[in-house]
Amino acid sequence: MRLNILPALCLLMITSACNTAPAPKTIGLKQEKLAPCPDKPNCVGSMYPEDSAHYLAPWQLAVKGEVAMKKLQQILSETNKVELPTAQEDYLHAVFTIPVFGFKDDVEFYLPPEGGLLHFRSASRVGHSDLGVNKRRIEKLAQMMAREGAIEL
């Protein structure tokens, strides 16, 4: 009977540790850039086209940058299991909590002063692979923003 409890106890300990992982120090803008993705397949971003393993094209704005950022903030605030620790005119940081295990992913958006593009970075806090979760999240958000007329697909 004890052997049946051991795997469950181990899983509980691992997921509890992952749930409390603090936000990485890479969060935020550094010299008007989002951080590059680490050398793990659990991150996507739009600022470093030379990193083909993680790169997705930035979003082309169809409206003024301020309007797009407000629409994005509205979409994120209406999404379940999402917190918005930072919401500024040119930068948003959202924390997505994955159901069941409670893993946290950090998603950042940056509107550069030159306008026209909206950059993003979506990364898991823990683990190695995310099985494509961050890429699908960005693609889903892009579709929602396009339906609202904020970006072009």
N, C-alpha and C positions, 0 to 999 in steps of 0.2 A: 504494500500500500504506500509506503514511503517513497518508492521509486516513481509512482505516478504523480506525486505532489512535487517532486524535485524539478521537472521541466517547467511546470507552471510557475513555480517560485522563481526560477531563473528568468523566465520571460517577464514576470512582473518586475523584478529588480532592474532588468535592462531597460524596459519601457519607462519605468519611473525615473531612471537616471536621464533618459533622453528627453523626457517631458520638461525637465528643469534646466536644460542646456541654455546658457545665457546667449543673448544676441552676440554675434561675432564682432570683433573690433573692426572688421572691414565695412561695416554698415555706415552709410553716409557718403557724402561727396568729399573727394580729395582732389584738389586742384581742378574742380569742375568735371570730375569723372567719377563714375561708379567703379567699384573694385573689379578687377578681372576675376574670372571664375578660377577656382582651384583645379588641380589636376585630378578631378574626380568627375564622373558622369552625372552628377546630381545638381547641375547648375546650367542655366542658359543666360545669355546676355547679348546686348546689342552694340556695345561700345568698342569691341575688339574684333574686327572682321578677320584678322590674321589667325584668330583662335577658332578654326573651322569646326572643332569638336563641340564647341559651346555656342557658337554664333547663330543668332537669328537677326534678321534685318530690323532696324528700328521702325517704329510706326510713323507713317506719313500723316500729318495732320490735315484734316479737311476743314477745320475751324481754327479760330485763334487759340493760341496755346493756353490762355487762361480758361477759356471755355472747355477745352479738352481736359484740363486738370480738374476742373470742378466736376465734370461728368464722370471722370475716373474715380474721384473721391466718392461720389454718390454711389457708383456701382460697387465699390469696395465696401462702403459702409452698410450696404444692403445685403452683403454676402455673409452667409452663416460662417461662424468660426474664423472671423477675420477681425483683427484689431488694427487700428491706425495710430501707432505711437507718434508718428511725425507726419504732419500735413502742412506743407508750405506752398507758396505760389509756384515754385519751380521744382519741388522735390516731395515725393511721397514715400513713406516706408510703411508697408503692411506686413503683418505677421499672420500667416495662415496656420491654423491648427488642424492637423490631419485627424479625421475621426478614428475611433477605436483605440489606436496607440497613443495619440496625442503628440506626435512629432510636430515640430514647428519649422516652417519654411519662411524665409525672409524674402520679400518681393519689394524692389525699389523701382521708382520711376523718376526720371530726370528730364526736365524741359530746358535745354540749353538756351542761352540768350538770343542766339541767331534765329531761333524758331524753325518751324517747318517739320521738325522731327521730335518724337518722344522716345527717349531711350529707357531701357528696363534691364533689370537683373533679377533673376529668381533662383534661389539656392536653398538647399536643405541644410539645416544646422548640423545634423549628425548623419552618420552612415556613409556609404560609398555610392551605391546606385539608388536612384529614385524610381526606376522603371519608367522613366519618361514623364513623371508627374509634373515637373516644373515646366517642361516644354508644352504639355497639354494645357496647363493653367494659363500660360501666356497666350496661346492660340485661342483659348476660350474667351479670355478677356479682350483680345483683339476683335473677335467676332461681336462681342457685346458692344464694344466701342464703335465698331463700324455700323451696327444696327442703329445706334444713336446718332449717326452722322458725324462723329467726332474724328474718325480716322478713315483712311482709304485702304482697302485691301486689294 
